[in-house]
Amino acid sequence: MAETLKKGSRVTGAAREKLAADLKKKYDSGASIRALAEETGRSYGFVHRMLSESGVTLRGRGGATRGKKAATG
């Protein structure tokens, strides 16, 4: 997993695919890019790029939507 990677080291091949899959799964279940960056010891930009490469539809700013009440404002 990401914790075994050296901070700042290049991630290539199978390790990169696994990291991308892990990030995608966590992001899809509601984790923020910033939280994922902190958890993996990577930069925000790195995590953002990995998610983009793995085909994730990135959420807009402001995090997860907060249900119907916020939408009627």
N, CA, C and O atoms as CSV, one atom per row, in Angstrom:
chain,resi,resn,atom,element,x,y,z
A,1,MET,N,N,0.842,-1.208,0.000
A,1,MET,CA,C,0.000,0.000,0.000
A,1,MET,C,C,0.872,1.252,0.000
A,1,MET,O,O,2.097,1.157,0.067
A,2,ALA,N,N,0.266,2.380,-0.073
A,2,ALA,CA,C,0.979,3.644,-0.230
A,2,ALA,C,C,1.964,3.907,0.910
A,2,ALA,O,O,2.991,4.554,0.699
A,3,GLU,N,N,1.665,3.417,2.108
A,3,GLU,CA,C,2.530,3.702,3.250
A,3,GLU,C,C,3.933,3.136,3.068
A,3,GLU,O,O,4.882,3.629,3.677
A,4,THR,N,N,4.075,2.095,2.227
A,4,THR,CA,C,5.382,1.479,2.055
A,4,THR,C,C,6.254,2.240,1.056
A,4,THR,O,O,7.454,1.981,0.955
A,5,LEU,N,N,5.659,3.173,0.325
A,5,LEU,CA,C,6.410,3.934,-0.659
A,5,LEU,C,C,7.223,5.038,0.015
A,5,LEU,O,O,6.774,5.668,0.972
A,6,LYS,N,N,8.423,5.254,-0.507
A,6,LYS,CA,C,9.215,6.368,-0.011
A,6,LYS,C,C,8.590,7.674,-0.452
A,6,LYS,O,O,8.162,7.805,-1.599
A,7,LYS,N,N,8.535,8.622,0.432
A,7,LYS,CA,C,7.969,9.922,0.098
A,7,LYS,C,C,8.735,10.538,-1.063
A,7,LYS,O,O,9.961,10.633,-1.028
A,8,GLY,N,N,8.001,10.956,-2.095
A,8,GLY,CA,C,8.632,11.602,-3.224
A,8,GLY,C,C,9.216,10.656,-4.259
A,8,GLY,O,O,9.697,11.099,-5.302
A,9,SER,N,N,9.179,9.339,-3.978
A,9,SER,CA,C,9.716,8.406,-4.964
A,9,SER,C,C,8.756,8.268,-6.138
A,9,SER,O,O,7.550,8.470,-5.997
A,10,ARG,N,N,9.303,7.923,-7.293
A,10,ARG,CA,C,8.454,7.716,-8.459
A,10,ARG,C,C,7.649,6.440,-8.280
A,10,ARG,O,O,8.157,5.430,-7.794
A,11,VAL,N,N,6.391,6.500,-8.680
A,11,VAL,CA,C,5.538,5.323,-8.603
A,11,VAL,C,C,5.237,4.921,-10.033
A,11,VAL,O,O,4.651,5.692,-10.793
A,12,THR,N,N,5.645,3.699,-10.401
A,12,THR,CA,C,5.454,3.260,-11.781
A,12,THR,C,C,4.856,1.857,-11.821
A,12,THR,O,O,4.824,1.146,-10.816
A,13,GLY,N,N,4.389,1.480,-12.994
A,13,GLY,CA,C,3.931,0.119,-13.231
A,13,GLY,C,C,2.801,-0.325,-12.330
A,13,GLY,O,O,1.841,0.411,-12.101
A,14,ALA,N,N,2.928,-1.549,-11.817
A,14,ALA,CA,C,1.872,-2.168,-11.031
A,14,ALA,C,C,1.595,-1.401,-9.739
A,14,ALA,O,O,0.446,-1.277,-9.316
A,15,ALA,N,N,2.668,-0.885,-9.111
A,15,ALA,CA,C,2.483,-0.131,-7.870
A,15,ALA,C,C,1.643,1.113,-8.121
A,15,ALA,O,O,0.806,1.482,-7.298
A,16,ARG,N,N,1.872,1.762,-9.269
A,16,ARG,CA,C,1.124,2.963,-9.621
A,16,ARG,C,C,-0.347,2.612,-9.859
A,16,ARG,O,O,-1.245,3.323,-9.410
A,17,GLU,N,N,-0.577,1.512,-10.567
A,17,GLU,CA,C,-1.952,1.093,-10.835
A,17,GLU,C,C,-2.683,0.756,-9.541
A,17,GLU,O,O,-3.853,1.098,-9.374
A,18,LYS,N,N,-1.988,0.084,-8.629
A,18,LYS,CA,C,-2.609,-0.271,-7.355
A,18,LYS,C,C,-2.920,0.984,-6.539
A,18,LYS,O,O,-4.001,1.100,-5.962
A,19,LEU,N,N,-1.978,1.915,-6.494
A,19,LEU,CA,C,-2.189,3.162,-5.767
A,19,LEU,C,C,-3.363,3.929,-6.368
A,19,LEU,O,O,-4.211,4.445,-5.640
A,20,ALA,N,N,-3.411,4.003,-7.691
A,20,ALA,CA,C,-4.509,4.699,-8.366
A,20,ALA,C,C,-5.847,4.048,-8.015
A,20,ALA,O,O,-6.830,4.744,-7.757
A,21,ALA,N,N,-5.883,2.723,-8.005
A,21,ALA,CA,C,-7.118,2.003,-7.687
A,21,ALA,C,C,-7.542,2.274,-6.236
A,21,ALA,O,O,-8.722,2.486,-5.955
A,22,ASP,N,N,-6.566,2.262,-5.323
A,22,ASP,CA,C,-6.863,2.542,-3.908
A,22,ASP,C,C,-7.398,3.957,-3.735
A,22,ASP,O,O,-8.393,4.173,-3.043
A,23,LEU,N,N,-6.733,4.917,-4.366
A,23,LEU,CA,C,-7.161,6.314,-4.260
A,23,LEU,C,C,-8.564,6.495,-4.837
A,23,LEU,O,O,-9.403,7.182,-4.255
A,24,LYS,N,N,-8.806,5.868,-5.990
A,24,LYS,CA,C,-10.107,5.964,-6.661
A,24,LYS,C,C,-11.213,5.442,-5.744
A,24,LYS,O,O,-12.254,6.078,-5.580
A,25,LYS,N,N,-10.965,4.264,-5.145
A,25,LYS,CA,C,-11.964,3.648,-4.277
A,25,LYS,C,C,-12.276,4.551,-3.085
A,25,LYS,O,O,-13.440,4.756,-2.741
A,26,LYS,N,N,-11.230,5.086,-2.461
A,26,LYS,CA,C,-11.428,5.950,-1.293
A,26,LYS,C,C,-12.102,7.263,-1.676
A,26,LYS,O,O,-12.971,7.756,-0.955
A,27,TYR,N,N,-11.698,7.828,-2.814
A,27,TYR,CA,C,-12.294,9.087,-3.269
A,27,TYR,C,C,-13.777,8.879,-3.578
A,27,TYR,O,O,-14.620,9.694,-3.204
A,28,ASP,N,N,-14.080,7.778,-4.265
A,28,ASP,CA,C,-15.472,7.475,-4.604
A,28,ASP,C,C,-16.328,7.251,-3.359
A,28,ASP,O,O,-17.538,7.477,-3.386
A,29,SER,N,N,-15.706,6.812,-2.279
A,29,SER,CA,C,-16.484,6.607,-1.055
A,29,SER,C,C,-16.484,7.843,-0.158
A,29,SER,O,O,-16.911,7.777,0.995
A,30,GLY,N,N,-16.003,8.978,-0.690
A,30,GLY,CA,C,-16.188,10.243,0.008
A,30,GLY,C,C,-14.958,10.938,0.552
A,30,GLY,O,O,-15.059,12.061,1.046
A,31,ALA,N,N,-13.787,10.296,0.474
A,31,ALA,CA,C,-12.571,10.941,0.976
A,31,ALA,C,C,-12.195,12.113,0.074
A,31,ALA,O,O,-12.390,12.050,-1.140
A,32,SER,N,N,-11.660,13.176,0.659
A,32,SER,CA,C,-11.243,14.333,-0.134
A,32,SER,C,C,-9.833,14.106,-0.684
A,32,SER,O,O,-9.072,13.295,-0.155
A,33,ILE,N,N,-9.502,14.823,-1.739
A,33,ILE,CA,C,-8.153,14.735,-2.303
A,33,ILE,C,C,-7.136,15.116,-1.233
A,33,ILE,O,O,-6.094,14.476,-1.094
A,34,ARG,N,N,-7.454,16.169,-0.480
A,34,ARG,CA,C,-6.532,16.625,0.563
A,34,ARG,C,C,-6.306,15.542,1.623
A,34,ARG,O,O,-5.177,15.333,2.068
A,35,ALA,N,N,-7.371,14.860,2.024
A,35,ALA,CA,C,-7.254,13.786,3.015
A,35,ALA,C,C,-6.418,12.630,2.461
A,35,ALA,O,O,-5.588,12.060,3.169
A,36,LEU,N,N,-6.642,12.294,1.200
A,36,LEU,CA,C,-5.879,11.213,0.576
A,36,LEU,C,C,-4.404,11.578,0.458
A,36,LEU,O,O,-3.530,10.734,0.654
A,37,ALA,N,N,-4.134,12.842,0.134
A,37,ALA,CA,C,-2.748,13.303,0.025
A,37,ALA,C,C,-2.047,13.161,1.370
A,37,ALA,O,O,-0.906,12.704,1.442
A,38,GLU,N,N,-2.735,13.555,2.426
A,38,GLU,CA,C,-2.155,13.474,3.766
A,38,GLU,C,C,-1.911,12.014,4.157
A,38,GLU,O,O,-0.861,11.672,4.700
A,39,GLU,N,N,-2.889,11.172,3.875
A,39,GLU,CA,C,-2.813,9.758,4.244
A,39,GLU,C,C,-1.668,9.045,3.538
A,39,GLU,O,O,-1.017,8.183,4.129
A,40,THR,N,N,-1.415,9.398,2.277
A,40,THR,CA,C,-0.389,8.709,1.502
A,40,THR,C,C,0.966,9.411,1.559
A,40,THR,O,O,1.960,8.877,1.068
A,41,GLY,N,N,1.012,10.608,2.156
A,41,GLY,CA,C,2.271,11.344,2.210
A,41,GLY,C,C,2.639,11.951,0.861
A,41,GLY,O,O,3.803,12.266,0.614
A,42,ARG,N,N,1.656,12.111,0.001
A,42,ARG,CA,C,1.861,12.668,-1.326
A,42,ARG,C,C,1.285,14.072,-1.398
A,42,ARG,O,O,0.549,14.498,-0.508
A,43,SER,N,N,1.625,14.786,-2.462
A,43,SER,CA,C,1.094,16.134,-2.629
A,43,SER,C,C,-0.339,16.076,-3.146
A,43,SER,O,O,-0.777,15.072,-3.708
A,44,TYR,N,N,-1.052,17.169,-2.942
A,44,TYR,CA,C,-2.406,17.312,-3.472
A,44,TYR,C,C,-2.384,17.101,-4.987
A,44,TYR,O,O,-3.231,16.394,-5.532
A,45,GLY,N,N,-1.413,17.716,-5.660
A,45,GLY,CA,C,-1.321,17.620,-7.118
A,45,GLY,C,C,-1.109,16.194,-7.602
A,45,GLY,O,O,-1.684,15.777,-8.607
A,46,PHE,N,N,-0.278,15.448,-6.876
A,46,PHE,CA,C,-0.024,14.054,-7.236
A,46,PHE,C,C,-1.315,13.244,-7.152
A,46,PHE,O,O,-1.650,12.502,-8.076
A,47,VAL,N,N,-2.035,13.390,-6.041
A,47,VAL,CA,C,-3.277,12.640,-5.848
A,47,VAL,C,C,-4.301,13.041,-6.909
A,47,VAL,O,O,-4.977,12.186,-7.482
A,48,HIS,N,N,-4.412,14.336,-7.166
A,48,HIS,CA,C,-5.343,14.846,-8.181
A,48,HIS,C,C,-5.030,14.216,-9.543
A,48,HIS,O,O,-5.932,13.773,-10.254
A,49,ARG,N,N,-3.742,14.182,-9.896
A,49,ARG,CA,C,-3.327,13.618,-11.184
A,49,ARG,C,C,-3.626,12.123,-11.252
A,49,ARG,O,O,-4.101,11.626,-12.273
A,50,MET,N,N,-3.350,11.414,-10.170
A,50,MET,CA,C,-3.615,9.976,-10.145
A,50,MET,C,C,-5.106,9.693,-10.336
A,50,MET,O,O,-5.488,8.784,-11.073
A,51,LEU,N,N,-5.934,10.481,-9.665
A,51,LEU,CA,C,-7.381,10.294,-9.805
A,51,LEU,C,C,-7.824,10.583,-11.236
A,51,LEU,O,O,-8.618,9.834,-11.806
A,52,SER,N,N,-7.318,11.654,-11.808
A,52,SER,CA,C,-7.658,12.006,-13.187
A,52,SER,C,C,-7.246,10.896,-14.149
A,52,SER,O,O,-8.000,10.522,-15.047
A,53,GLU,N,N,-6.034,10.377,-13.945
A,53,GLU,CA,C,-5.533,9.299,-14.802
A,53,GLU,C,C,-6.389,8.042,-14.690
A,53,GLU,O,O,-6.536,7.301,-15.661
A,54,SER,N,N,-6.956,7.800,-13.501
A,54,SER,CA,C,-7.738,6.578,-13.325
A,54,SER,C,C,-9.204,6.777,-13.711
A,54,SER,O,O,-10.036,5.900,-13.479
A,55,GLY,N,N,-9.516,7.930,-14.298
A,55,GLY,CA,C,-10.845,8.128,-14.872
A,55,GLY,C,C,-11.922,8.557,-13.895
A,55,GLY,O,O,-13.110,8.447,-14.199
A,56,VAL,N,N,-11.530,9.043,-12.729
A,56,VAL,CA,C,-12.504,9.484,-11.738
A,56,VAL,C,C,-13.135,10.810,-12.179
A,56,VAL,O,O,-12.448,11.691,-12.695
A,57,THR,N,N,-14.437,10.941,-11.973
A,57,THR,CA,C,-15.076,12.237,-12.160
A,57,THR,C,C,-14.884,13.013,-10.871
A,57,THR,O,O,-15.460,12.670,-9.839
A,58,LEU,N,N,-14.072,14.060,-10.932
A,58,LEU,CA,C,-13.750,14.815,-9.722
A,58,LEU,C,C,-14.936,15.655,-9.276
A,58,LEU,O,O,-15.642,16.245,-10.093
A,59,ARG,N,N,-15.140,15.697,-7.970
A,59,ARG,CA,C,-16.219,16.508,-7.412
A,59,ARG,C,C,-15.836,17.977,-7.463
A,59,ARG,O,O,-14.655,18.318,-7.521
A,60,GLY,N,N,-16.838,18.842,-7.441
A,60,GLY,CA,C,-16.578,20.271,-7.383
A,60,GLY,C,C,-16.052,20.660,-6.019
A,60,GLY,O,O,-16.036,19.844,-5.097
A,61,ARG,N,N,-15.621,21.901,-5.886
A,61,ARG,CA,C,-15.123,22.371,-4.595
A,61,ARG,C,C,-16.239,22.348,-3.563
A,61,ARG,O,O,-17.414,22.473,-3.909
A,62,GLY,N,N,-15.876,22.191,-2.312
A,62,GLY,CA,C,-16.864,22.225,-1.246
A,62,GLY,C,C,-17.227,20.853,-0.716
A,62,GLY,O,O,-18.088,20.731,0.155
A,63,GLY,N,N,-16.581,19.822,-1.230
A,63,GLY,CA,C,-16.788,18.483,-0.700
A,63,GLY,C,C,-18.089,17.865,-1.148
A,63,GLY,O,O,-18.734,18.335,-2.085
A,64,ALA,N,N,-18.459,16.809,-0.467
A,64,ALA,CA,C,-19.677,16.080,-0.816
A,64,ALA,C,C,-20.893,16.990,-0.631
A,64,ALA,O,O,-20.919,17.847,0.252
A,65,THR,N,N,-21.881,16.785,-1.472
A,65,THR,CA,C,-23.091,17.593,-1.345
A,65,THR,C,C,-23.813,17.223,-0.060
A,65,THR,O,O,-23.694,16.098,0.426
A,66,ARG,N,N,-24.547,18.153,0.478
A,66,ARG,CA,C,-25.124,17.942,1.810
A,66,ARG,C,C,-26.639,17.707,1.742
A,66,ARG,O,O,-27.372,18.125,2.639
A,67,GLY,N,N,-27.090,17.065,0.722
A,67,GLY,CA,C,-28.494,16.705,0.656
A,67,GLY,C,C,-29.373,17.798,0.049
A,67,GLY,O,O,-28.874,18.783,-0.495
A,68,LYS,N,N,-30.659,17.609,0.151
A,68,LYS,CA,C,-31.617,18.483,-0.543
A,68,LYS,C,C,-31.678,19.906,-0.003
A,68,LYS,O,O,-31.876,20.847,-0.771
A,69,LYS,N,N,-31.513,20.078,1.292
A,69,LYS,CA,C,-31.612,21.424,1.880
A,69,LYS,C,C,-30.662,22.418,1.226
A,69,LYS,O,O,-31.064,23.531,0.888
A,70,ALA,N,N,-29.394,22.020,1.045
A,70,ALA,CA,C,-28.390,22.911,0.468
A,70,ALA,C,C,-28.748,23.298,-0.974
A,70,ALA,O,O,-28.438,24.403,-1.420
A,71,ALA,N,N,-29.397,22.389,-1.691
A,71,ALA,CA,C,-29.712,22.624,-3.092
A,71,ALA,C,C,-30.833,23.654,-3.273
A,71,ALA,O,O,-30.947,24.250,-4.344
A,72,THR,N,N,-31.657,23.872,-2.252
A,72,THR,CA,C,-32.787,24.800,-2.388
A,72,THR,C,C,-32.418,26.229,-2.012
A,72,THR,O,O,-33.263,27.122,-2.063
A,73,GLY,N,N,-31.150,26.452,-1.631
A,73,GLY,CA,C,-30.730,27.753,-1.151
A,73,GLY,C,C,-30.688,28.770,-2.232
A,73,GLY,O,O,-30.349,29.926,-1.979
